[in-house]
């Protein structure tokens, strides 16, 4: 799969339209992210109609999408709408998707669902948000969105610590079965996604919370500041 590598400093955020904003810290976990779309008169790497998901350098799922690509879970069949990764100073700051349309039938294509399951078995990774609500249409094909929500099967029981929840009960049961096989658990012994004591959300000292707050505010300000009016003039490709 060809992956365009974009630099955040080459994208004029002030020209993008804000679609969604989540500024959220849970304990010491950064869950802050933004979704933008390009207007008609703005191109990135010569392409129009892109949606960009951008997060802080401290975003808790910052590097998950890299694992999804490197493992082979994401390919031309699972994510045909995927356009490229966004970096800043060597750190993954988000990704870009081509514009999709909603799946009006709200019913999963069985062949596509089977491909997702096959990829899960082959790569050992699963996308916990996979459901009919997180699959859209691109050029007549199904495509996953929210690509950072991917984890290895071995981390199945840790999802609650990251405040993750499956959107499909059927897919959750499927992953549960794979996890049982992974640990060779007895049939019928189903692990729980919620640790008995819950995630560690102890209060932080005031100066730590203030530092995290200022970091978030600074990142948000940078995203809203015009970045010298630069336009992308070069796009590097990595081959997978």
Phi and psi in degrees as GROMACS dihedral restraints (atoms count N, CA, C in turn):
[ dihedral_restraints ]
;  ai    aj    ak    al  type     phi  dphi    fc
    3     4     5     6     1   -80.1    20    10
    4     5     6     7     1   131.8    20    10
    6     7     8     9     1  -123.4    20    10
    7     8     9    10     1   116.9    20    10
    9    10    11    12     1   -73.2    20    10
   10    11    12    13     1   134.7    20    10
   12    13    14    15     1  -106.3    20    10
   13    14    15    16     1   114.8    20    10
   15    16    17    18     1  -110.2    20    10
   16    17    18    19     1   148.3    20    10
   18    19    20    21     1  -102.8    20    10
   19    20    21    22     1   130.5    20    10
   21    22    23    24     1   -58.7    20    10
   22    23    24    25     1   -35.5    20    10
   24    25    26    27     1   -67.1    20    10
   25    26    27    28     1   -17.3    20    10
   27    28    29    30     1   -92.5    20    10
   28    29    30    31     1     0.0    20    10
   30    31    32    33     1  -107.5    20    10
   31    32    33    34     1   124.3    20    10
   33    34    35    36     1   -83.4    20    10
   34    35    36    37     1    93.5    20    10
   36    37    38    39     1   -59.5    20    10
   37    38    39    40     1   -32.0    20    10
   39    40    41    42     1   -64.2    20    10
   40    41    42    43     1   -20.3    20    10
   42    43    44    45     1   -90.0    20    10
   43    44    45    46     1    -7.7    20    10
   45    46    47    48     1   -88.0    20    10
   46    47    48    49     1   158.6    20    10
   48    49    50    51     1  -102.6    20    10
   49    50    51    52     1   126.0    20    10
   51    52    53    54     1   -73.2    20    10
   52    53    54    55     1   125.5    20    10
   54    55    56    57     1  -101.5    20    10
   55    56    57    58     1   -42.0    20    10
   57    58    59    60     1  -150.7    20    10
   58    59    60    61     1   143.8    20    10
   60    61    62    63     1  -137.2    20    10
   61    62    63    64     1   128.2    20    10
   63    64    65    66     1  -129.4    20    10
   64    65    66    67     1   108.8    20    10
   66    67    68    69     1  -109.0    20    10
   67    68    69    70     1   102.8    20    10
   69    70    71    72     1  -149.7    20    10
   70    71    72    73     1   130.6    20    10
   72    73    74    75     1  -118.9    20    10
   73    74    75    76     1   132.6    20    10
   75    76    77    78     1  -117.4    20    10
   76    77    78    79     1   105.3    20    10
   78    79    80    81     1    62.5    20    10
   79    80    81    82     1  -125.7    20    10
   81    82    83    84     1   -98.7    20    10
   82    83    84    85     1    14.5    20    10
   84    85    86    87     1   -97.2    20    10
   85    86    87    88     1   127.6    20    10
   87    88    89    90     1   -92.2    20    10
   88    89    90    91     1   114.9    20    10
   90    91    92    93     1  -111.7    20    10
   91    92    93    94     1    20.0    20    10
   93    94    95    96     1   -78.3    20    10
   94    95    96    97     1   133.7    20    10
   96    97    98    99     1  -159.0    20    10
   97    98    99   100     1   160.8    20    10
   99   100   101   102     1  -130.5    20    10
  100   101   102   103     1   151.3    20    10
  102   103   104   105     1  -123.1    20    10
  103   104   105   106     1   126.9    20    10
  105   106   107   108     1  -122.0    20    10
  106   107   108   109     1   160.3    20    10
  108   109   110   111     1  -131.4    20    10
  109   110   111   112     1   152.5    20    10
  111   112   113   114     1   -84.3    20    10
  112   113   114   115     1   137.7    20    10
  114   115   116   117     1   -73.3    20    10
  115   116   117   118     1   172.5    20    10
  117   118   119   120     1   -63.0    20    10
  118   119   120   121     1   -32.1    20    10
  120   121   122   123     1   -93.9    20    10
  121   122   123   124     1    15.6    20    10
  123   124   125   126     1  -127.8    20    10
  124   125   126   127     1   130.1    20    10
  126   127   128   129     1  -118.6    20    10
  127   128   129   130     1   146.8    20    10
  129   130   131   132     1  -119.9    20    10
  130   131   132   133     1   120.0    20    10
  132   133   134   135     1    54.5    20    10
  133   134   135   136     1    34.8    20    10
  135   136   137   138     1    79.2    20    10
  136   137   138   139     1     8.7    20    10
  138   139   140   141     1  -116.2    20    10
  139   140   141   142     1   136.5    20    10
  141   142   143   144     1   -98.5    20    10
  142   143   144   145     1   175.7    20    10
  144   145   146   147     1    55.0    20    10
  145   146   147   148     1    55.4    20    10
  147   148   149   150     1  -112.0    20    10
  148   149   150   151     1   148.3    20    10
  150   151   152   153     1  -113.1    20    10
  151   152   153   154     1   131.6    20    10
  153   154   155   156     1  -116.3    20    10
  154   155   156   157     1   128.4    20    10
  156   157   158   159     1  -106.5    20    10
  157   158   159   160     1   121.1    20    10
  159   160   161   162     1  -126.1    20    10
  160   161   162   163     1   141.3    20    10
  162   163   164   165     1  -135.3    20    10
  163   164   165   166     1   171.5    20    10
  165   166   167   168     1   -68.6    20    10
  166   167   168   169     1   159.7    20    10
  168   169   170   171     1   -61.5    20    10
  169   170   171   172     1   -20.8    20    10
  171   172   173   174     1   -99.0    20    10
  172   173   174   175     1     8.9    20    10
  174   175   176   177     1   -55.3    20    10
  175   176   177   178     1   132.8    20    10
  177   178   179   180     1   -62.4    20    10
  178   179   180   181     1   -30.1    20    10
  180   181   182   183     1  -107.4    20    10
  181   182   183   184     1    29.6    20    10
  183   184   185   186     1   -54.7    20    10
  184   185   186   187     1   -46.7    20    10
  186   187   188   189     1  -100.4    20    10
  187   188   189   190     1     2.1    20    10
  189   190   191   192     1   -60.0    20    10
  190   191   192   193     1   -41.1    20    10
  192   193   194   195     1   -62.8    20    10
  193   194   195   196     1   -30.9    20    10
  195   196   197   198     1   -63.5    20    10
  196   197   198   199     1   -41.2    20    10
  198   199   200   201     1   -65.1    20    10
  199   200   201   202     1   -37.5    20    10
  201   202   203   204     1   -62.7    20    10
  202   203   204   205     1   -37.0    20    10
  204   205   206   207     1   -75.8    20    10
  205   206   207   208     1   -47.9    20    10
  207   208   209   210     1   -64.4    20    10
  208   209   210   211     1   -32.4    20    10
  210   211   212   213     1   -75.8    20    10
  211   212   213   214     1   -19.3    20    10
  213   214   215   216     1    92.5    20    10
  214   215   216   217     1     3.0    20    10
  216   217   218   219     1   -63.0    20    10
  217   218   219   220     1   -41.9    20    10
  219   220   221   222     1   -89.4    20    10
  220   221   222   223     1   124.8    20    10
  222   223   224   225     1  -148.1    20    10
  223   224   225   226     1  -171.0    20    10
  225   226   227   228     1   -64.8    20    10
  226   227   228   229     1   -19.4    20    10
  228   229   230   231     1   -92.3    20    10
  229   230   231   232     1   -38.3    20    10
  231   232   233   234     1   -79.2    20    10
  232   233   234   235     1   -34.3    20    10
  234   235   236   237     1  -137.6    20    10
  235   236   237   238     1    62.8    20    10
  237   238   239   240     1   -63.0    20    10
  238   239   240   241     1   -20.3    20    10
  240   241   242   243     1   -85.6    20    10
  241   242   243   244     1    -7.5    20    10
  243   244   245   246     1   -65.7    20    10
  244   245   246   247     1   135.5    20    10
  246   247   248   249     1  -111.7    20    10
  247   248   249   250     1   -47.1    20    10
  249   250   251   252     1   179.6    20    10
  250   251   252   253     1   172.4    20    10
  252   253   254   255     1   -99.2    20    10
  253   254   255   256     1   149.7    20    10
  255   256   257   258     1  -112.6    20    10
  256   257   258   259     1   126.7    20    10
  258   259   260   261     1  -122.9    20    10
  259   260   261   262     1   157.6    20    10
  261   262   263   264     1  -145.9    20    10
  262   263   264   265     1   118.4    20    10
  264   265   266   267     1    53.2    20    10
  265   266   267   268     1    41.1    20    10
  267   268   269   270     1    79.2    20    10
  268   269   270   271     1     2.6    20    10
  270   271   272   273     1  -107.3    20    10
  271   272   273   274     1   134.7    20    10
  273   274   275   276     1   -70.0    20    10
  274   275   276   277     1   120.4    20    10
  276   277   278   279     1  -110.7    20    10
  277   278   279   280     1     3.4    20    10
  279   280   281   282     1   150.6    20    10
  280   281   282   283     1  -160.7    20    10
  282   283   284   285     1  -156.6    20    10
  283   284   285   286     1   166.3    20    10
  285   286   287   288     1  -121.2    20    10
  286   287   288   289     1   140.7    20    10
  288   289   290   291     1  -125.8    20    10
  289   290   291   292     1   145.0    20    10
  291   292   293   294     1   -72.0    20    10
  292   293   294   295     1   153.2    20    10
  294   295   296   297     1   -63.2    20    10
  295   296   297   298     1   129.9    20    10
  297   298   299   300     1  -111.6    20    10
  298   299   300   301     1   171.3    20    10
  300   301   302   303     1  -119.1    20    10
  301   302   303   304     1   157.0    20    10
  303   304   305   306     1   -70.3    20    10
  304   305   306   307     1   149.5    20    10
  306   307   308   309     1   -82.4    20    10
  307   308   309   310     1    93.7    20    10
  309   310   311   312     1   -62.8    20    10
  310   311   312   313     1   -28.5    20    10
  312   313   314   315     1   -73.3    20    10
  313   314   315   316     1   -20.7    20    10
  315   316   317   318     1    53.5    20    10
  316   317   318   319     1    34.6    20    10
  318   319   320   321     1  -130.2    20    10
  319   320   321   322     1   131.2    20    10
  321   322   323   324     1   -72.1    20    10
  322   323   324   325     1   137.6    20    10
  324   325   326   327     1   -72.1    20    10
  325   326   327   328     1   125.9    20    10
  327   328   329   330     1   -62.0    20    10
  328   329   330   331     1   -38.0    20    10
  330   331   332   333     1   -66.1    20    10
  331   332   333   334     1   -38.5    20    10
  333   334   335   336     1   -68.9    20    10
  334   335   336   337     1   -42.5    20    10
  336   337   338   339     1   -59.8    20    10
  337   338   339   340     1   -40.7    20    10
  339   340   341   342     1   -65.0    20    10
  340   341   342   343     1   -37.1    20    10
  342   343   344   345     1   -64.1    20    10
  343   344   345   346     1   -40.5    20    10
  345   346   347   348     1   -61.6    20    10
  346   347   348   349     1   -44.0    20    10
  348   349   350   351     1   -65.5    20    10
  349   350   351   352     1   -39.9    20    10
  351   352   353   354     1   -63.0    20    10
  352   353   354   355     1   -40.8    20    10
  354   355   356   357     1   -65.4    20    10
  355   356   357   358     1   -37.3    20    10
  357   358   359   360     1   -61.2    20    10
  358   359   360   361     1   -45.8    20    10
  360   361   362   363     1   -67.6    20    10
  361   362   363   364     1   -43.4    20    10
  363   364   365   366     1   -68.6    20    10
  364   365   366   367     1   -39.3    20    10
  366   367   368   369     1   -99.1    20    10
  367   368   369   370     1   -20.9    20    10
  369   370   371   372     1    79.7    20    10
  370   371   372   373     1    13.5    20    10
  372   373   374   375     1  -117.5    20    10
  373   374   375   376     1   153.1    20    10
  375   376   377   378     1  -138.9    20    10
  376   377   378   379     1   151.1    20    10
  378   379   380   381     1  -106.4    20    10
  379   380   381   382     1   104.2    20    10
  381   382   383   384     1   -65.8    20    10
  382   383   384   385     1   -21.5    20    10
  384   385   386   387     1   -87.8    20    10
  385   386   387   388     1     1.1    20    10
  387   388   389   390     1   -58.2    20    10
  388   389   390   391     1   124.4    20    10
  390   391   392   393     1  -171.3    20    10
  391   392   393   394     1   175.6    20    10
  393   394   395   396     1   -65.1    20    10
  394   395   396   397     1   -19.2    20    10
  396   397   398   399     1   -85.8    20    10
  397   398   399   400     1   -13.7    20    10
  399   400   401   402     1  -116.4    20    10
  400   401   402   403     1    24.5    20    10
  402   403   404   405     1  -123.5    20    10
  403   404   405   406     1   123.6    20    10
  405   406   407   408     1  -119.1    20    10
  406   407   408   409     1   179.4    20    10
  408   409   410   411     1  -111.0    20    10
  409   410   411   412     1   133.6    20    10
  411   412   413   414     1  -135.4    20    10
  412   413   414   415     1   116.5    20    10
  414   415   416   417     1    50.4    20    10
  415   416   417   418     1    45.2    20    10
  417   418   419   420     1    78.9    20    10
  418   419   420   421     1     6.8    20    10
  420   421   422   423     1  -118.7    20    10
  421   422   423   424     1   153.5    20    10
  423   424   425   426     1   -78.4    20    10
  424   425   426   427     1   144.8    20    10
  426   427   428   429     1  -145.7    20    10
  427   428   429   430     1   133.6    20    10
  429   430   431   432     1   -69.7    20    10
  430   431   432   433     1   149.7    20    10
  432   433   434   435     1  -125.7    20    10
  433   434   435   436     1   177.0    20    10
  435   436   437   438     1    54.0    20    10
  436   437   438   439     1    63.0    20    10
  438   439   440   441     1   -78.3    20    10
  439   440   441   442     1   -10.8    20    10
  441   442   443   444     1   -80.4    20    10
  442   443   444   445     1    -8.6    20    10
  444   445   446   447     1   -84.5    20    10
  445   446   447   448     1    52.9    20    10
  447   448   449   450     1  -124.8    20    10
  448   449   450   451     1   137.2    20    10
  450   451   452   453     1  -141.1    20    10
  451   452   453   454     1   155.5    20    10
  453   454   455   456     1   -72.3    20    10
  454   455   456   457     1   149.5    20    10
  456   457   458   459     1   -57.3    20    10
  457   458   459   460     1   -32.7    20    10
  459   460   461   462     1   -62.1    20    10
  460   461   462   463     1   -17.8    20    10
  462   463   464   465     1  -100.3    20    10
  463   464   465   466     1    17.2    20    10
  465   466   467   468     1   -52.4    20    10
  466   467   468   469     1   -45.4    20    10
  468   469   470   471     1   -77.1    20    10
  469   470   471   472     1    -8.1    20    10
  471   472   473   474     1   -94.2    20    10
  472   473   474   475     1    -1.4    20    10
  474   475   476   477     1   -57.8    20    10
  475   476   477   478     1   -39.5    20    10
  477   478   479   480     1   -62.1    20    10
  478   479   480   481     1   -32.0    20    10
  480   481   482   483     1   -64.2    20    10
  481   482   483   484     1   -25.6    20    10
  483   484   485   486     1   -98.3    20    10
  484   485   486   487     1     4.5    20    10
  486   487   488   489     1    61.3    20    10
  487   488   489   490     1    47.4    20    10
  489   490   491   492     1  -107.5    20    10
  490   491   492   493     1   146.7    20    10
  492   493   494   495     1  -142.2    20    10
  493   494   495   496     1   136.1    20    10
  495   496   497   498     1   -65.1    20    10
  496   497   498   499     1   143.5    20    10
  498   499   500   501     1   -98.7    20    10
  499   500   501   502     1   -10.4    20    10
  501   502   503   504     1  -126.5    20    10
  502   503   504   505     1   116.5    20    10
  504   505   506   507     1   -62.7    20    10
  505   506   507   508     1   -38.5    20    10
  507   508   509   510     1   -63.7    20    10
  508   509   510   511     1   -44.3    20    10
  510   511   512   513     1   -69.2    20    10
  511   512   513   514     1   -34.9    20    10
  513   514   515   516     1   -62.1    20    10
  514   515   516   517     1   -42.6    20    10
  516   517   518   519     1   -65.5    20    10
  517   518   519   520     1   -34.7    20    10
  519   520   521   522     1   -65.4    20    10
  520   521   522   523     1   -45.0    20    10
  522   523   524   525     1   -66.8    20    10
  523   524   525   526     1   -36.2    20    10
  525   526   527   528     1   -58.2    20    10
  526   527   528   529     1   -44.1    20    10
  528   529   530   531     1   -63.1    20    10
  529   530   531   532     1   -41.4    20    10
  531   532   533   534     1   -65.7    20    10
  532   533   534   535     1   -36.2    20    10
  534   535   536   537     1   -67.1    20    10
  535   536   537   538     1   -39.7    20    10
  537   538   539   540     1   -60.5    20    10
  538   539   540   541     1   -42.6    20    10
  540   541   542   543     1   -66.6    20    10
  541   542   543   544     1   -36.6    20    10
  543   544   545   546     1   -62.2    20    10
  544   545   546   547     1   -38.3    20    10
  546   547   548   549     1   -99.7    20    10
  547   548   549   550     1     1.7    20    10
  549   550   551   552     1    56.7    20    10
  550   551   552   553     1    44.9    20    10
  552   553   554   555     1   -75.9    20    10
  553   554   555   556     1   150.8    20    10
  555   556   557   558     1   -60.4    20    10
  556   557   558   559     1   146.4    20    10
  558   559   560   561     1   -57.7    20    10
  559   560   561   562     1   133.7    20    10
  561   562   563   564     1    91.3    20    10
  562   563   564   565     1   -12.4    20    10
  564   565   566   567     1   -87.8    20    10
  565   566   567   568     1    96.2    20    10
  567   568   569   570     1   -96.7    20    10
  568   569   570   571     1   122.4    20    10
  570   571   572   573     1   -70.2    20    10
  571   572   573   574     1   157.4    20    10
  573   574   575   576     1  -102.6    20    10
  574   575   576   577     1   145.5    20    10
  576   577   578   579     1   -81.2    20    10
  577   578   579   580     1   -14.4    20    10
  579   580   581   582     1  -106.7    20    10
  580   581   582   583     1   111.0    20    10
  582   583   584   585     1   -57.9    20    10
  583   584   585   586     1   150.3    20    10
  585   586   587   588     1   -57.6    20    10
  586   587   588   589     1   -40.2    20    10
  588   589   590   591     1   -94.7    20    10
  589   590   591   592     1    -1.4    20    10
  591   592   593   594     1    72.5    20    10
  592   593   594   595     1   173.4    20    10
  594   595   596   597     1   -68.6    20    10
  595   596   597   598     1   154.5    20    10
  597   598   599   600     1   -79.5    20    10
  598   599   600   601     1   106.3    20    10
  600   601   602   603     1  -121.1    20    10
  601   602   603   604     1    43.8    20    10
  603   604   605   606     1   -64.8    20    10
  604   605   606   607     1   147.8    20    10
  606   607   608   609     1   -67.7    20    10
  607   608   609   610     1   140.5    20    10
  609   610   611   612     1   -94.5    20    10
  610   611   612   613     1   154.4    20    10
  612   613   614   615     1   -57.4    20    10
  613   614   615   616     1   154.2    20    10
  615   616   617   618     1   -56.8    20    10
  616   617   618   619     1   -45.3    20    10
  618   619   620   621     1   -66.0    20    10
  619   620   621   622     1   -29.7    20    10
  621   622   623   624     1   -70.5    20    10
  622   623   624   625     1   -45.9    20    10
  624   625   626   627     1   -62.6    20    10
  625   626   627   628     1   -39.2    20    10
  627   628   629   630     1   -65.0    20    10
  628   629   630   631     1   -40.4    20    10
  630   631   632   633     1   -62.7    20    10
  631   632   633   634     1   -43.7    20    10
  633   634   635   636     1   -63.6    20    10
  634   635   636   637     1   -39.9    20    10
  636   637   638   639     1   -62.9    20    10
  637   638   639   640     1   -46.3    20    10
  639   640   641   642     1   -64.8    20    10
  640   641   642   643     1   -36.3    20    10
  642   643   644   645     1   -62.2    20    10
  643   644   645   646     1   -44.5    20    10
  645   646   647   648     1   -62.9    20    10
  646   647   648   649     1   -44.8    20    10
  648   649   650   651     1   -63.5    20    10
  649   650   651   652     1   -40.5    20    10
  651   652   653   654     1   -64.6    20    10
  652   653   654   655     1   -41.0    20    10
  654   655   656   657     1   -64.3    20    10
  655   656   657   658     1   -41.9    20    10
  657   658   659   660     1   -64.1    20    10
  658   659   660   661     1   -41.0    20    10
  660   661   662   663     1   -61.9    20    10
  661   662   663   664     1   -42.8    20    10
  663   664   665   666     1   -61.7    20    10
  664   665   666   667     1   -38.2    20    10
  666   667   668   669     1   -68.4    20    10
  667   668   669   670     1   -26.1    20    10
  669   670   671   672     1   -95.4    20    10
  670   671   672   673     1    -3.1    20    10
  672   673   674   675     1   -94.1    20    10
  673   674   675   676     1   136.1    20    10
  675   676   677   678     1   -63.7    20    10
  676   677   678   679     1   127.3    20    10
  678   679   680   681     1   -95.2    20    10
  679   680   681   682     1    69.4    20    10
  681   682   683   684     1    60.9    20    10
  682   683   684   685     1    14.9    20    10
  684   685   686   687     1    66.0    20    10
  685   686   687   688     1    19.2    20    10
  687   688   689   690     1   -72.9    20    10
  688   689   690   691     1   151.0    20    10
  690   691   692   693     1  -121.5    20    10
  691   692   693   694     1   150.4    20    10
  693   694   695   696     1   -65.6    20    10
  694   695   696   697     1   125.1    20    10
  696   697   698   699     1  -115.9    20    10
  697   698   699   700     1    -1.2    20    10
  699   700   701   702     1  -155.6    20    10
  700   701   702   703     1   134.3    20    10
  702   703   704   705     1  -124.4    20    10
  703   704   705   706     1   122.6    20    10
  705   706   707   708     1   -93.3    20    10
  706   707   708   709     1   147.5    20    10
  708   709   710   711     1  -116.7    20    10
  709   710   711   712     1   141.2    20    10
  711   712   713   714     1  -114.5    20    10
  712   713   714   715     1   141.9    20    10
  714   715   716   717     1   -99.1    20    10
  715   716   717   718     1   136.7    20    10
